[in-house]
Amino acid sequence: MKITAVTTAVVQANFDYTYVRVHTDEGVHGTGECFPAPGLSRTLTEFGDLLIGRDPRAIHPLWKLLMAAISGSGSSSGAGIAYNAISGIEAALWDLNGKLLGVPVVRLLGGAFRESVDVYADLHAGGELASLTPTMRYRRPFWLTESGRTEYGDLYWEAAEGEFATADGMIARAREAVDAGFRYMKFDLDVFTDQREASHRGITRADLRRLTEQTMALREAVGDDVGIGFDCHWRFDVPSALAVAQAVAPAVPMWLEDPVPPEPATHAEVARNSPVPIATGENTYLMEGFAALMAHRSAHILTPDVQKAGGIGETLRIGELAARNFLPIAPHCIASPIGLLGAIHVCAALSNVLCLEFHGSDVPFWHDLAGKGVPIIGGGKVRVPSAPGIGVELDPDVVRRYAAPGEPIFGEPPVR
């Protein structure tokens, strides 16, 4: 058996859902999803050229081959976007091999600890759909505009989104999630009423007072049985991060996520002094990166992203190392059903998973992308698929309907 082609497709949703498909000479293919990044389709194509003619059953050797291909970029210390591409290709190989053997990916990973995985709803700052380009600009996707063209806005880090950051907005979204069966959720705290430079890392007393009021109102609205996480997107310096942690502590959150940039020593200083659990990891790559976080005790909860940390196999190794350090993981995930289910197989194969992120609540066609109309998430849980591979296939008609402008669709020309 040989790999004959590696093709891509991109769906424009709340993020760019970037797919990679590995084709074989026996007519079987595997599909994976990558974390979005600028120029990712071109990167995937170049990596794909390295795989033509090779045996797709050699998952780890092929992964090592792709890692060697970026060694000039510093593959052991942070080649960034290249890991997004490799993670997606590696996931496609797992999907392909599961299909070849007629078993779900979790069986290939050693078996499942659980039949279903809890997911938490990422509800932004309480507003509606927020769509971002790979370079973090707000946009209004073409399928929402009267012109049929994507409209672009400000950089996320500098935009003023105060109309979304209200206690009423958070509470309304939280109640919707609870009614849908979710018992875990997350909200953004780094959303302010005024425009700020991306480099501004401080916080005002007025902001801190607002955070205390909002988070306590949220807690009182949903009760004590709902787990709430808060995300800061690396926004603050160390003293500001600790002040934020103090401000939200009365709401007893599950975690405060990424309060400072994910440098091990910096995060460790916050983790040592925070009154609430600290989470990080979505911008950390490979076992080496997570080993450094664990060595510094930089977080109480680790949040690897399967679509960028190195893939399914590498995330499994990261999770197992975390378990040996008595740390839970709550994987980050902004993916479509393809990426989310790839992560579900990893979560099922690990003993120390709290819950997995779900970031598609506001995407009207999220469930339509795969699963043939059967809801993938029910009651705040995802049942571990029993079908071969990751367990679902993309719906080609839905992919074409929402395909990103200028992007090919698995070897076919762009539709717009």
C-alpha positions in Angstrom: 0.0 0.0 0.0 1.3 3.5 -1.0 0.3 7.1 -0.4 -0.8 8.5 -3.8 -1.8 12.1 -2.8 -2.2 14.5 0.1 -5.0 17.1 -0.4 -6.6 19.9 1.6 -9.8 21.8 2.1 -10.7 24.8 4.3 -14.1 25.7 5.7 -14.7 29.2 6.9 -16.5 29.1 10.2 -15.6 30.7 13.6 -12.1 29.7 12.6 -10.7 28.2 9.4 -11.4 24.5 9.7 -8.3 23.2 7.8 -8.5 19.6 6.7 -5.8 17.3 5.2 -6.6 14.0 3.5 -4.2 11.2 2.8 -5.1 9.1 -0.2 -3.8 5.6 -1.1 -3.5 3.3 -4.1 -6.2 1.0 -2.5 -8.9 3.7 -2.5 -8.9 4.2 1.2 -8.3 7.7 2.6 -7.9 9.3 6.1 -8.8 12.8 7.1 -7.3 14.9 9.8 -7.7 18.5 11.0 -5.1 21.1 11.7 -5.1 24.1 14.0 -5.5 27.2 11.6 -2.5 29.2 10.6 -1.4 31.6 7.9 -0.3 29.8 4.7 -1.2 26.4 6.2 -2.6 24.8 3.0 0.7 25.5 1.2 2.6 24.0 4.1 0.5 20.9 4.0 1.0 20.5 0.3 4.8 20.6 0.7 4.7 18.1 3.5 2.4 15.9 1.4 5.0 15.8 -1.4 7.4 14.0 1.1 4.8 11.2 1.7 4.0 10.2 -1.8 4.9 6.6 -2.5 5.4 5.8 1.2 3.5 3.2 3.3 0.7 5.0 5.3 0.7 2.2 8.0 4.0 3.5 9.4 2.4 6.3 11.4 5.3 7.1 13.8 8.1 6.7 11.2 6.3 9.1 8.9 5.8 11.5 11.8 9.5 11.4 12.5 10.2 12.0 8.8 8.1 15.2 8.8 9.8 16.3 12.0 13.2 15.8 10.4 12.0 17.9 7.4 11.6 20.9 9.7 14.8 20.4 11.7 16.3 23.5 10.1 13.4 25.5 11.6 14.2 24.1 15.1 11.8 21.1 15.3 12.7 20.5 19.0 12.2 24.0 20.2 9.3 25.6 18.4 8.7 25.4 14.6 5.2 26.7 15.2 2.9 26.5 12.2 4.8 23.4 10.9 3.5 21.5 14.0 -0.1 22.5 13.1 0.4 20.8 9.7 2.2 17.7 11.0 -0.5 17.3 13.7 -3.2 17.2 11.0 -1.4 14.8 8.7 -0.6 12.5 11.6 -4.3 12.5 12.6 -5.2 11.6 9.0 -2.9 8.6 9.2 -4.6 7.4 12.4 -8.0 7.7 10.7 -6.7 5.8 7.7 -5.2 3.0 9.7 -8.3 2.6 11.8 -10.3 2.2 8.6 -7.8 -0.4 7.2 -8.1 -2.5 10.4 -11.8 -1.9 10.9 -11.4 -0.5 14.4 -11.8 2.9 16.0 -8.7 4.9 16.7 -9.0 4.5 20.4 -8.4 0.8 20.0 -5.1 1.6 18.3 -4.2 3.8 21.2 -4.5 1.0 23.7 -8.2 1.1 24.6 -10.8 3.3 26.3 -11.1 4.2 29.9 -14.6 5.6 29.3 -17.5 5.3 26.9 -18.1 9.0 26.6 -16.1 12.2 27.3 -17.4 15.4 28.9 -17.1 18.5 26.8 -17.2 22.1 28.0 -18.8 24.9 26.0 -16.6 27.8 25.1 -19.0 30.7 25.2 -16.5 33.6 24.5 -17.4 36.6 26.5 -21.2 36.0 26.4 -21.7 37.3 22.8 -22.7 35.6 19.6 -20.5 34.2 16.8 -17.0 35.6 16.9 -15.1 34.6 13.7 -11.3 35.1 13.5 -8.9 34.8 10.6 -5.6 32.9 11.1 -4.0 36.2 11.8 -6.5 37.0 14.6 -8.6 39.6 12.8 -12.3 39.7 13.5 -14.4 38.9 10.4 -17.9 38.4 9.2 -17.9 35.2 7.1 -19.2 35.4 3.6 -22.2 33.2 4.5 -23.4 35.9 6.9 -23.0 39.0 4.7 -25.5 40.5 2.3 -22.7 40.8 -0.3 -21.6 37.2 -0.1 -18.1 38.4 0.6 -16.2 38.1 3.9 -15.9 41.4 5.7 -12.8 42.0 7.9 -12.5 44.0 11.1 -9.9 44.8 13.8 -7.2 42.7 15.3 -8.6 40.7 18.2 -6.0 42.0 20.7 -6.9 45.7 20.0 -10.6 45.6 19.4 -13.1 47.0 21.9 -15.7 44.3 22.5 -17.4 45.7 25.6 -20.9 45.1 24.2 -20.2 41.4 24.6 -18.6 41.4 28.0 -21.6 41.8 30.2 -22.8 39.8 33.1 -26.2 39.5 31.5 -24.7 38.2 28.3 -22.6 35.6 30.2 -25.6 34.5 32.2 -27.9 34.1 29.2 -25.3 32.0 27.4 -24.6 29.9 30.5 -28.3 29.2 31.0 -28.6 28.1 27.3 -25.6 25.8 27.8 -27.1 24.3 30.9 -30.4 23.7 29.2 -28.5 21.9 26.4 -27.0 19.6 29.0 -23.5 21.1 29.5 -22.2 21.0 33.0 -18.9 22.6 32.1 -18.3 26.0 30.3 -15.7 28.7 29.8 -15.8 32.4 29.3 -13.2 35.0 28.2 -12.0 37.6 30.7 -9.7 39.5 28.4 -12.4 41.5 26.8 -12.6 45.2 27.6 -14.9 48.2 27.0 -12.0 50.3 25.5 -9.5 49.8 22.7 -6.1 48.8 24.0 -2.7 48.2 22.3 -1.8 44.5 22.0 1.3 45.2 24.1 -0.8 46.5 27.1 -0.6 43.9 29.8 -1.9 45.8 32.8 -5.4 45.9 34.4 -7.3 48.7 36.2 -9.1 48.6 39.5 -12.3 49.3 37.6 -11.7 46.2 35.4 -11.0 44.1 38.5 -14.1 45.3 40.2 -16.1 44.4 37.1 -14.6 41.0 36.9 -15.5 40.2 40.5 -19.1 41.4 39.9 -19.5 39.5 36.6 -18.1 36.2 37.7 -20.0 36.2 41.0 -23.2 37.0 39.2 -22.5 34.1 36.8 -21.8 31.7 39.6 -25.0 32.7 41.4 -27.0 32.2 38.2 -25.8 28.7 37.4 -25.2 27.3 40.9 -22.4 25.3 42.4 -22.8 22.2 40.3 -21.6 23.8 37.0 -17.9 24.0 36.3 -16.8 27.4 35.0 -13.4 28.1 33.5 -12.0 31.6 32.6 -9.7 32.4 29.8 -7.2 35.3 29.6 -5.4 34.5 26.3 -2.0 35.4 27.7 -3.1 39.0 28.2 -1.5 40.0 31.5 1.8 40.6 33.2 2.5 38.7 36.4 1.1 41.1 39.0 -2.0 41.8 36.9 -2.6 38.1 36.4 -2.4 37.5 40.2 -4.9 40.4 40.7 -7.2 38.8 38.2 -7.0 35.5 40.0 -7.9 37.2 43.3 -10.8 38.9 41.6 -12.4 35.8 40.3 -11.5 33.5 43.3 -14.9 34.0 45.0 -16.6 32.4 42.0 -14.6 29.2 42.6 -13.6 28.6 38.9 -12.3 25.3 37.6 -9.3 27.2 36.3 -7.9 30.5 35.1 -6.4 29.8 31.7 -3.3 31.4 30.2 -3.2 34.5 32.4 0.4 35.2 31.2 2.4 34.1 28.1 3.2 30.4 28.4 6.9 30.7 29.5 7.4 27.9 32.1 9.1 30.1 34.7 6.7 33.0 34.3 3.6 30.7 34.5 5.1 28.9 37.5 5.3 32.2 39.4 1.6 32.8 38.9 0.7 29.1 39.6 2.6 29.2 42.9 0.8 32.3 44.1 -2.7 32.0 42.6 -5.7 31.3 44.8 -7.4 29.4 41.9 -6.0 26.6 39.6 -4.0 27.8 36.7 -4.3 26.1 33.2 -2.0 26.4 30.2 -0.7 24.4 27.2 -2.7 25.3 24.1 0.3 27.1 22.6 2.9 24.5 23.8 4.3 22.0 21.3 5.5 18.4 21.7 6.5 16.4 24.7 9.5 18.6 25.2 7.4 21.7 25.7 5.0 20.0 28.2 7.9 18.4 30.0 9.3 21.8 30.7 5.9 23.1 32.0 5.7 20.1 34.3 9.3 20.4 35.5 8.6 24.0 36.5 5.2 23.2 37.9 3.8 25.9 35.7 0.2 24.9 35.9 -2.3 22.8 37.8 -4.1 21.7 34.6 -2.6 21.2 31.2 -4.5 22.1 28.0 -2.7 20.5 24.9 -4.4 21.0 21.6 -4.4 17.8 19.5 -4.4 19.8 16.3 -1.2 21.6 17.0 0.7 19.9 19.9 2.1 17.2 17.6 -1.0 15.1 16.8 -2.9 12.2 18.3 0.1 10.1 19.3 2.1 12.9 20.8 -0.9 14.2 22.8 -1.4 10.7 24.2 2.3 10.7 25.3 1.8 14.2 26.8 -1.3 13.1 28.7 0.4 10.0 30.0 3.4 12.1 31.3 0.9 14.5 33.0 -0.8 11.5 34.7 2.6 10.4 36.0 3.0 13.9 37.4 -0.5 13.7 39.0 -1.8 16.5 36.8 -5.1 16.4 34.9 -5.6 17.6 31.4 -8.4 19.5 29.7 -7.5 19.6 26.0 -8.0 22.8 24.1 -10.1 22.3 20.9 -11.5 24.9 18.4 -12.0 22.3 15.7 -14.9 21.0 13.6 -16.3 17.5 14.3 -13.3 15.9 12.6 -10.8 17.5 14.9 -13.0 17.2 18.0 -13.6 13.5 17.4 -9.8 12.9 16.9 -9.3 14.5 20.3 -12.2 12.4 21.8 -10.2 9.2 21.0 -7.2 10.6 22.8 -9.3 11.7 25.8 -10.9 8.3 26.0 -7.5 6.6 26.0 -6.3 8.7 29.0 -7.1 8.3 32.6 -6.6 11.9 33.7 -8.9 13.9 31.4 -11.3 16.5 33.0 -13.1 17.6 29.9 -12.5 18.6 26.3 -13.3 22.0 24.8 -16.1 22.5 22.3 -15.9 25.8 20.5 -18.6 25.5 17.9 -21.8 26.4 19.7 -22.4 29.5 17.5 -21.6 27.8 14.1 -25.0 26.9 12.6 -23.6 24.1 10.4 -21.2 22.6 12.9 -23.0 19.3 13.3 -23.9 19.2 9.6 -20.2 18.9 8.6 -20.0 15.3 9.7 -22.1 12.5 11.2 -24.9 12.4 8.6 -27.3 14.5 10.7 -26.7 12.6 13.9 -25.8 15.1 16.8 -22.2 14.5 17.9 -22.7 16.2 21.2 -25.5 15.3 23.5 -26.1 16.3 27.1 -22.7 17.9 27.3 -20.9 14.6 26.3 -19.5 12.9 23.2 -19.8 9.2 23.0 -16.6 7.6 21.9 -17.1 6.4 18.3 -17.2 2.7 17.6 -16.9 3.0 13.8 -13.5 2.5 12.1 -11.0 5.4 12.2 -12.2 8.6 13.9 -15.7 7.4 13.3 -17.2 10.0 10.9 -16.8 11.4 7.4 -17.1 14.9 6.2 -20.2 15.8 4.2 -18.9 17.0 0.9 -21.9 19.2 0.1 -21.6 21.0 3.4 -17.8 21.5 2.9 -18.4 23.0 -0.6 -21.2 25.3 0.7 -18.9 26.8 3.3 -15.5 26.4 1.7 -13.1 29.3 2.2 -12.7 31.5 -0.9 -9.7 30.5 -3.1 -9.1 27.2 -1.3 -9.2 23.9 -3.2 -11.5 21.1 -2.0 -9.5 17.8 -1.7 -7.9 18.2 -5.1 -10.9 19.9 -6.8 -10.8 23.6 -7.8 -12.2 26.3 -5.4 -15.9 26.9 -5.6 -15.6 30.6 -5.0 
